Amino acid sequence: MNLGSICTRRVITIDTQQTLQQAAQLMRDQHVGALVVTQDTPDGRRIVGIVTDRDLAIEVLANGALAPRQNVGQFVDGTLVSAPAQAGLSQGIDLMRAAGVRRLLVRDDHGHLAGIVSFDDLLDACAQQLTGLADVVRKGIQREAAERAEAAAPQALTLQLPAIGTAAWQMAVA
């Protein structure tokens, strides 16, 4: 299992010129917890950061009434943490830990944005793998119990009697 197989492919973006209030409304309307922040450049649109619902809750509320009118571009620091789609789960976890982030951008083979993977996505994938390991143990216990039950079961005895009938009788002659 790799990051490309668990990432969310539907990525919602917001321009740096939009406000934090617009970002919050977009998150609510699209039912997402993060927006990829983009900016138009002479070379085209490029990714400059990520803004999360947690960022908004902590920073906007802490900064008071003026914060919702602040542009998203003033809020993001431009630090991007990404991983190739082929990266394994443990590599994604290591990147998140090293950068202190809860989301990673996922790149395709050409370096383009392929999706976004969250802490929750990784947790769910790891839980599925742990469930698979628990199933291995459970199936082993079931197999062993079935083998023990079969070995402990009384063996059915078949009684074979010789054929009885007049043909088998012999007269003793003296």
N, C-alpha and C positions, 0 to 999 in steps of 0.2 A: 504494500500500500504506500502511495506517495502523496505529496501535497496536492498535485494536480487532480488526483482522484477524489479528494475530499473538499477542495476549495469551492467557494460560491462563485459561479461564473457570472452571475448577474451583479455587476458592480455599478453603484450609483455614484455619479460624480457631481461636483459643484465647483463653480468658478471662484477664483480668489476674490473677485469683486463683490460677490454676494455676501450678505450679512450673516452673522451667527444665528440670528433669529430665523432667517430663511433656511439655514442649515438644519436647525431644529425642526422646522416645519416639514422639510423634505424627508428627514429621518422618520418623522411620525407618519407622513403620507405613504412612504415606501416601505415602512416596517423594517427598517435596518438600523443597526447600531453604529455604523461608520460610513463616512463619505470619503471618496478619493477626491482630493483637491487638485484642480487642474488650472493651468494658466496658458493663455495664448502667447506664442512667441513667433518670431519671423519664420522659424522652422516648423511651425505647427503647434498643436496643443501638446503640452507635456505635464506630467504628474509632478506636483511639488510637495505633496504631503497627504496626510490623512487626518480627518477630524472625527472624533468619536463622541458618542452620547455621554460617556464618562468625562471627556474633556469639557464638554459644554456644561455639565452639571457642576463640576468642580470650579472651572475657571470663570464661567459666566456668572454664576451665583456669587462667587467670591469677589468679583469685580464690580458688582452693583448694577445700577440701572443703565449705564451707558454701554455696557458690554454687548447686549443683543444687537446694537447698531454697528458694532465693530465689523470690519470686513474679515471674512474667513482667511484671506491672505495674510493679514496682520497677526493672525492667531497661530498659524502653523509654522513650525521651525524649519521645515524643509528636509528634515531627517527622514529618509526612506529606508525601510528595511524590507528586503525582498529575498525570495529564494526561487530557484528553478522548479518547475512543475515536477521534475523527476526526483527532487529531494525527498528523502524519507522523513517519516514522522519525527524521529529523534533529531534529525538535523533541524527541522522546523522548531522543535522545542528548544534546542540549543541556541538558535538565532534569537528567539523571543527572550530567553533568559539573558543572553549577553546584552541585548539592546534595551531590555526592560519594557517591552511592548507586549500587547495582547493580540495584535493582528499583524499578519505578514502579507505583503503583496506577492502574488505568484506570477512568475514570468514563463512565457512559452519558449520554445527553442530559438526564436528570433529576438528574444529580449522584450517582447511586447507583453502588456498586462493580460494575463489569462484569467485572473480571479483574485480572490482574497480569502485567506484562511484565518480563522479566529481561534483563540484559546479554547472556546467551547467546541469548535470543530475537532481540534486535536484531542481534547478530552473525550469526546464521543468516540472517535476512532480508536483511541487507546482502550477505552472501556469495552468496545467490541472485541478487540484482540484479547483482553483479559477474560472476557466471557468465553471466547473460544478455548482458551487455556483451561478454564474451569470445566468446560464441557469435556475436554480430554480426560481430566481426572475423574469426572463423574462417570463417563463411559467405561473407563478402566475399572472402576469400582463395581459397576453393574456387571461387566464381563466376568470379573473374578468371583462375584457372588453367585452368578449363574453356574460357573464351573464348579464351585464348592457345593452348591445345592445338587448338582448332577452327580458328583462323586459321593455325596452322603446319602443319596436316595437308595432305598433298599432295591436290590436287584430282583427282578421278576424271575421266579423259578419256573421252569417248564418240567413237568412230570411226564416222563415217557414210560409207558407201561407196555409190556410185551402184548402182542395181539392175543386175545383170548378167544377161543372158539374151538370147535371140535377138531379142527385140523391140527391144532397144536397139542392135542392130547395124545398121549402114548400109553398104551397098555403094557403093563409089565407082564411078560410071559415067563412062567417058571418051568 
